[in-house]
Amino acid sequence: MVFQLKWGILATGWIAEKFTVDLLIDPTTRDVKDVSHVVAAIASSSGRTRAETFRIKVKAPSDCACYGTYDALVNDKNVDIIYIASPHSHHFQHTLECLYAGKHVVCEKPITVNAAQARILYQVAKERNLFLLDAVWTRYFPLSIQIRDIISNGEIGEVLRVIADTSMGEDVDDLWLEQKRRKVNLDLAGGALLEIGIYSITWIFQTMYHTLPVDKRQPPSKIMSHMVKYPKTGVDEDTTFIISFPTTTPINELSRTSHGVGMTAFPLASDPDQRGSAGPTVRIQGTRGEIQVFGMAFQPDRYKVIPLKIGDQSVEIREISCPFPAGGHGMFYEADEAARCVRDGLLESEVMPWKESVLIMEVMDNIRGQCDLRYPESVETTAFER
Ligand SMILES: NC(=O)c1ccc[n+]([C@@H]2O[C@H](COP(=O)([O-])OP(=O)(O)OC[C@H]3O[C@@H](n4cnc5c(N)ncnc54)[C@H](OP(=O)(O)O)[C@@H]3O)[C@@H](O)[C@H]2O)c1
């Protein structure tokens, strides 16, 4: 039997549109036959008309409810789960509002602004027996799952180093002029680290931490970072960090340690010509070879597995493409995962366990702390303000 999940969409900005369009794509086009999705309601804080305009634009069915407040959405009895697509400055408050109303939640990345907020959300979800997912979409892609399996199977040996770059190549002054609302706005928790650097951290964690058995996963032993701030607002526009782990993956027979080098920037580009001329955006380097990932780190579309050449033996490079089916953006994979977890009565997904999500927030807290980037109290607060 197909399990159907009824979604509410909270906020109608850029990413909400991509996600909702993906939700509406027939799951069988990606060979998914056990779960399906209904867009049951949409809410915009800019008014009901905005929600209705959004509904028409994404081609959601006419019986989908349109609300002019988030309150109305969280109280809609026809909604099982809410997808939160407000700025991350508001994720803590909006997620709490949904959980207190008894809704399961999928929240856009970063789940919160700091680790203390994330811990509270997971605690409340646990107390209320509700599913809560940190929606770092890249983790749920078939490409990521395949790469994690290759690492776990030991094909590239012991992974000692991962290099990941998520840099957009955007004019920061333009961002500030056009997008005062978000990416470079301190009051909306702007900055490269939380906005896109999280993907470099995601790659480091999903390859060097998540590929270990749960009882072998250990938090980073050391974090070093460097940050360049955008003078007009004080958010980071360019951040580089090294995250060291006391383990390696998939084995640690020699008690070696490993480390990830993460980069992120608005004004620099990982892929300047958007055709891959600069090479891979992620390199996963093991003692028996390496995996190179191509395309933006948040939405890569292919990878290469390159064995280490030993002596005269020939080396066979495997190149694998992972396009998204049915013209989708790849956001349906996290929706399918959420539906399966809710169907099975799970509160958290194994793909992004709560503990790992909090750990990643702690890493970002640490980097921000080292570089003295703090958001206003209204954004960092752990108090529910309603
Ligand atoms: N997974 C991804 O690939 C991806 C990509 C981009 C962004 N994101 C994440 O998704 C979230 C939203 O990003 P976005 O690019 O969609 O942002 P956006 O285009 O600026 O949209 C954010 C929406 O949030 C609502 N909102 C509520 N309070 C707001 C406030 N005080 N200021 C501004 N907007 C407010 C607005 O919708 P209403 O007026 O309808 O309420 C607004 O349209 C961010 O946390 C971001 O990190 C994820």
The ligand as a MOL file (V3000), in Angstrom:
LIG
                    3D

  0  0  0     0  0            999 V3000
M  V30 BEGIN CTAB
M  V30 COUNTS 48 52 0 0 0
M  V30 BEGIN ATOM
M  V30 1 N 18.1100 23.4680 0.3380 0
M  V30 2 C 18.5380 24.4480 -0.4060 0
M  V30 3 O 19.1070 24.2490 -1.4670 0
M  V30 4 C 18.3300 25.8540 -0.0100 0
M  V30 5 C 18.5110 26.8510 -0.9520 0
M  V30 6 C 18.2410 28.1490 -0.5850 0
M  V30 7 C 17.8640 28.4250 0.7150 0
M  V30 8 N 17.7410 27.4370 1.6350 0 CHG=1
M  V30 9 C 17.3460 27.7450 3.0110 0
M  V30 10 O 15.9420 27.9900 2.9890 0
M  V30 11 C 15.6090 29.1080 3.7900 0
M  V30 12 C 14.8890 30.1390 2.9230 0
M  V30 13 O 15.7310 30.5320 1.8670 0
M  V30 14 P 15.1700 31.2580 0.5470 0
M  V30 15 O 16.3360 31.4360 -0.3410 0
M  V30 16 O 13.9800 30.5800 0.0600 0 CHG=-1
M  V30 17 O 14.7890 32.6720 1.1610 0
M  V30 18 P 13.7620 33.7530 0.5790 0
M  V30 19 O 13.6100 33.6010 -0.8850 0
M  V30 20 O 14.2100 35.0490 1.1250 0
M  V30 21 O 12.3820 33.3250 1.2470 0
M  V30 22 C 12.1910 33.3090 2.6200 0
M  V30 23 C 10.7190 33.4210 2.9010 0
M  V30 24 O 10.5320 33.3540 4.3060 0
M  V30 25 C 9.3810 34.1100 4.6800 0
M  V30 26 N 9.7490 34.9940 5.7930 0
M  V30 27 C 9.2110 34.9270 7.0380 0
M  V30 28 N 9.7250 35.8640 7.8340 0
M  V30 29 C 10.6270 36.5380 7.0900 0
M  V30 30 C 11.4790 37.6490 7.3600 0
M  V30 31 N 11.5330 38.2270 8.5530 0
M  V30 32 N 12.2670 38.0880 6.3720 0
M  V30 33 C 12.2490 37.5110 5.1660 0
M  V30 34 N 11.4460 36.4710 4.8480 0
M  V30 35 C 10.6450 35.9930 5.8020 0
M  V30 36 C 8.9310 34.8650 3.4360 0
M  V30 37 O 7.8370 34.1170 2.9010 0
M  V30 38 P 6.3220 34.5470 3.1720 0
M  V30 39 O 6.2550 36.0170 2.9240 0
M  V30 40 O 5.5610 33.7590 2.2210 0
M  V30 41 O 5.9990 34.1980 4.6060 0
M  V30 42 C 10.0920 34.7470 2.4740 0
M  V30 43 O 9.6690 34.7210 1.1490 0
M  V30 44 C 16.9310 29.5840 4.4000 0
M  V30 45 O 17.0680 29.0660 5.7040 0
M  V30 46 C 17.9970 29.0030 3.5210 0
M  V30 47 O 19.1970 28.7030 4.2070 0
M  V30 48 C 17.9390 26.1680 1.2810 0
M  V30 END ATOM
M  V30 BEGIN BOND
M  V30 1 1 1 2
M  V30 2 2 2 3
M  V30 3 1 2 4
M  V30 4 1 4 5
M  V30 5 2 4 48
M  V30 6 2 5 6
M  V30 7 1 6 7
M  V30 8 2 7 8
M  V30 9 1 8 9
M  V30 10 1 8 48
M  V30 11 1 9 10
M  V30 12 1 9 46
M  V30 13 1 10 11
M  V30 14 1 11 12
M  V30 15 1 11 44
M  V30 16 1 12 13
M  V30 17 1 13 14
M  V30 18 2 14 15
M  V30 19 1 14 16
M  V30 20 1 14 17
M  V30 21 1 17 18
M  V30 22 2 18 19
M  V30 23 1 18 20
M  V30 24 1 18 21
M  V30 25 1 21 22
M  V30 26 1 22 23
M  V30 27 1 23 24
M  V30 28 1 23 42
M  V30 29 1 24 25
M  V30 30 1 25 26
M  V30 31 1 25 36
M  V30 32 1 26 27
M  V30 33 1 26 35
M  V30 34 2 27 28
M  V30 35 1 28 29
M  V30 36 1 29 30
M  V30 37 2 29 35
M  V30 38 1 30 31
M  V30 39 2 30 32
M  V30 40 1 32 33
M  V30 41 2 33 34
M  V30 42 1 34 35
M  V30 43 1 36 37
M  V30 44 1 36 42
M  V30 45 1 37 38
M  V30 46 2 38 39
M  V30 47 1 38 40
M  V30 48 1 38 41
M  V30 49 1 42 43
M  V30 50 1 44 45
M  V30 51 1 44 46
M  V30 52 1 46 47
M  V30 END BOND
M  V30 END CTAB
M  END
